[in-house]
Amino acid sequence: MFWLLVLAFAAINALTVLRFWQDKQFARTGARRVPEAELLQLAMLGG
């Protein structure tokens, strides 16, 4: 059970880093950005 929680935390953390990176790339190219609410929700989940 413990390792499942660790794996889930690692997955949400990786997803959060990916989405923040994508947002940064979108901002550089002038494309539509990732919604701030989504970024904040991912951060609150443990990312």
Summary of the structure (lengths in Angstrom):
residues: 47
radius of gyration: 12.6
end to end distance: 19.9
largest distance: 43.3
contacts: 103
relative contact order: 0.19
helix: 81%
strand: 0%
